[in-house]
Amino acid sequence: MKTEDIALFHRIVETGSLVEAADILNLPKSTLSRRLQALEDELNVKLFHRQSRAMSLTASGSHFYSKTTPLLAALEQTRTELTGHKSDVSGHLRILIVPVPEQLWITRVIFDFMDQNPELSVELIVSAEPQNMIRNNIDLAFLLEDTFNETEMVARHICDEKIHFFASPDYIKNSPVPISLEELPNHNSILFRYPNGRIFNNFPIGEDKVLTLKGNLCVNNLEAILEATLTGRGISMMPRPYVQEFIDNGQLIMLFEEIGPFEGKCYLVYPSRRFISLASQRFIDFMMNTLEQHKQSNAGNIGIAAHGLIHR
């Protein structure tokens, strides 16, 4: 029994469709179907109920999936322990990046990792839309806090986002400037929607008070927030480094400079109930080592986190 075929079986289970699994794995559907049939013949059991558009596990298939998940994880862990950093990394990684100011820096780290591992192929998915990592066969993701299920993911803190309030001179000319944070609910705020669908409109002030912001525009990426702010559509919350040039040329004004920023966090995450590949583990190690070096040499540019493991 080939472990590759068991891994293919897992992809079919997680996508729920032979067609979707074939598309994600970039394999012909006929190849996937043939290898699945060979696995069923070898086991002498039927693993799936086959329907026209979807596939559901039989009782035997569900039992096989639950038993082989820790086996694949143990096998991958053993391989990592035996090879250490000696063997070449190959295979394919699918990495999701939610749009953040550090997106370009993260991408360059990925490119450096690819340069050191020429047999590896990588697919980058930049999206602010919700993505089911297991169903879409995503190995690793860079996500903001509160945008992923904490009980199903292992998360490593990558960087901090210091969020400030901004408005354009046109907005301030046409609206009374808010003197205090408590006045913000009376203004039009440009709201941000997280990839998991949650709208970031509750802003904490102090230890036990939250301001509920209101606005007639909600978007899910920084570019749209910036454009809306520049055109005077309301008050927004953005990382200062992302908009510094517009502050310098007078197109944006930062409000409440005397008040400390709201701090959001970005994590490198992967599913806790799925085995992690050697390529994924090597990339995680590479990213954390790069973070440590960057923190020591250039900590002022981005909020690099001390790299602790958060397994929630």
Residue pairs with C-beta under 8 A, 6 or more apart in sequence:
1 39
1 42
1 43
3 72
3 75
5 35
5 36
5 38
5 39
6 39
6 68
6 71
6 72
7 72
8 21
8 25
8 32
8 35
8 36
8 39
9 36
9 39
9 47
9 64
9 65
9 68
10 65
10 68
10 69
10 72
11 21
11 24
11 25
11 137
12 18
12 21
12 32
12 36
12 48
12 55
13 57
13 61
13 65
14 21
14 134
14 135
14 137
14 274
15 21
15 24
15 135
15 136
15 137
16 54
16 55
16 56
16 135
17 53
17 54
17 55
18 29
18 32
18 33
18 36
18 55
19 29
21 32
21 137
22 28
22 29
22 31
22 32
24 94
24 136
24 137
25 32
25 137
36 47
36 48
39 47
40 46
40 47
43 60
43 64
45 58
45 60
45 61
45 64
46 58
46 60
46 61
47 57
47 58
47 60
47 61
47 64
48 55
48 56
48 57
48 58
48 61
49 55
49 56
49 57
49 58
57 65
69 273
69 274
69 275
70 275
72 275
73 274
73 275
73 276
74 275
75 275
76 275
76 276
76 277
76 278
76 281
79 278
80 278
80 281
83 278
85 282
87 278
88 117
88 119
89 117
89 119
89 120
89 278
89 279
89 282
90 117
90 119
90 120
90 279
91 120
91 121
91 277
91 278
91 279
92 120
92 121
92 122
92 123
92 279
93 120
93 121
93 122
93 123
93 139
93 140
93 277
93 279
93 280
93 283
94 122
94 123
94 125
94 136
94 137
94 138
94 139
94 140
95 110
95 122
95 123
95 124
95 125
95 138
95 139
95 140
95 141
95 142
96 125
96 126
96 127
96 131
96 133
96 138
96 140
96 141
96 142
96 143
97 103
97 106
97 107
97 124
97 125
97 126
97 127
97 141
97 142
98 126
98 127
98 128
98 141
98 142
98 143
98 144
98 147
98 195
98 266
99 126
99 127
99 128
99 221
99 222
99 223
100 106
100 142
100 144
100 159
100 161
100 222
100 266
101 161
101 222
101 239
101 241
101 242
101 302
102 158
102 159
102 266
102 302
103 126
105 302
106 142
106 158
107 124
109 286
109 287
109 290
110 122
110 124
110 283
112 286
112 290
113 120
113 282
113 283
113 286
113 287
114 120
114 122
116 286
117 279
117 282
120 279
125 131
125 138
127 195
128 193
128 195
128 220
128 221
129 195
129 220
130 195
130 196
130 197
131 138
131 141
131 195
133 141
133 153
133 269
133 270
133 271
134 271
134 274
139 270
139 276
139 277
139 279
139 280
140 268
140 269
140 270
140 280
140 283
140 284
141 148
141 268
141 269
141 270
142 158
142 266
142 267
142 268
142 269
143 195
143 266
143 267
143 269
144 161
144 194
144 195
144 264
144 265
144 266
144 267
145 264
145 265
145 266
145 267
146 194
146 196
146 198
147 194
147 195
147 196
147 198
148 155
148 196
148 267
148 269
150 312
151 312
152 271
152 272
152 273
153 269
153 270
153 271
153 272
153 312
154 269
154 270
154 271
154 272
154 309
154 310
154 311
155 267
155 268
155 269
155 310
155 311
155 312
156 267
156 268
156 269
156 284
156 288
156 307
156 308
156 309
156 310
157 265
157 266
157 267
157 305
157 306
157 307
157 308
157 310
158 266
158 267
158 268
158 287
158 291
158 304
158 305
159 265
159 266
159 302
159 303
159 304
159 305
160 263
160 264
160 265
160 266
160 303
160 304
160 305
161 239
161 263
161 264
161 265
161 266
161 303
162 239
162 240
162 261
162 262
162 263
162 303
163 237
163 238
163 239
163 261
163 262
163 263
163 264
164 237
164 238
164 239
164 240
164 254
164 255
164 256
164 261
164 262
165 184
165 235
165 236
165 237
165 254
165 255
165 256
166 229
166 235
166 236
166 237
166 238
166 243
166 247
166 252
166 253
166 254
166 255
167 229
167 232
167 234
167 235
167 236
167 252
167 253
167 255
168 229
168 230
168 231
168 232
168 251
168 252
168 253
169 250
169 251
169 253
170 231
170 232
171 229
171 232
171 233
171 234
171 235
172 253
174 232
175 187
175 188
177 255
178 184
178 186
178 187
178 235
178 255
178 256
180 256
181 203
181 205
181 211
181 256
181 259
182 205
182 211
184 203
184 211
184 213
184 235
185 211
185 212
185 213
185 214
187 234
187 235
188 214
188 215
188 216
188 217
188 233
188 234
188 235
189 201
189 213
189 214
189 215
189 234
189 235
189 236
189 237
190 215
190 217
190 218
190 219
190 225
190 228
190 229
190 233
190 234
190 235
190 236
191 199
191 200
191 201
191 213
191 215
191 217
191 218
191 219
192 199
192 200
192 218
192 219
192 220
192 225
192 237
193 199
193 200
193 218
193 219
193 220
194 200
194 220
195 220
199 218
200 237
201 212
201 213
201 214
201 215
202 210
202 211
202 212
202 213
203 210
203 211
203 213
203 237
203 262
204 210
204 211
204 262
205 211
215 234
216 234
217 228
217 233
217 234
219 225
219 228
222 238
222 239
222 242
225 236
225 237
225 238
226 236
226 238
226 242
226 243
226 246
228 234
228 236
229 235
229 236
229 238
229 243
229 252
230 246
230 251
230 252
235 255
237 262
240 247
240 254
240 261
241 301
241 302
243 252
246 252
247 253
247 254
263 303
265 305
267 310
268 284
268 287
270 276
270 280
270 284
272 311
288 307
291 304
291 305
291 307
292 307
294 302
294 304
295 304
295 306
